[in-house]
Amino acid sequence: MKRLYEIPENKNIKLYIEDKVVIFGHLDGLYSYCWLEEDKNKIVHIKATTLFEEYKDGYKMVGE
């Protein structure tokens, strides 16, 4: 498992969160700057310490 801050930034890595796919942009302090894969105008902020595990072609959220 990895914390979000351990995942490479600016690589357009997919994050699977519940039933959504979020693209990881970069960290901005304690939170991230991400967007929904289906709509780049919908911005998502995820806490940098959120836990992820490798999943398909990206990472799946497993906890905080």
N, C-alpha and C positions, 0 to 999 in steps of 0.2 A: 504494500500500500504506500501511497505517496500523499503528502499534503499538496494542495494546489500550488503553493509557492515552490515546490520541487519539480513541477512540470514545466518544460521549456515554453517560454513566451514567444509571441509573434510567429508561431508556426501553424496557426489555424487548426489546432488540435480540437477534436470533437470531445465534448463532455456530455455524457448521458445522465440526465437528471430527471428522475421519474419518467414521464412519457415524452420529454422534450430533448432535442439535441441542441446544445449550446456550443458556439465556437469560442475558444479561449483566445483572447487578444493579448492582454498584458495585465500585470499587477500595478495598482496605483495606491500605494500604501497598504492598508490592511485588507482592501477589497480589490476585486478584479474588474476589468472592463471586458465584457463578453457580449455576444449578441446571439439571437436565435438563428439557427441555420435556415429556417423557412422565411425569416423576415429580418434583414440586417438592420432595420430601423428600430427593432425592439431590443433595447439594451438590458443586460442582466449583470448584476453585481454579486459576486460570490466571495465569501470570506476566504482569505488566503490560507487559513488553517484547516479548511474543509478536506476530509479524507476521500481519496479516489483510489480505485484499483483498475488495472489494465482490463479493457473490455473491448471486444471487436476491434475497430480501427481507432480507438481513443481510450477514454477512461470513464468509468461509471462511479458516481457519487455513492459512498458507503456510510458516511456520517460526518459529524463535525469534530 
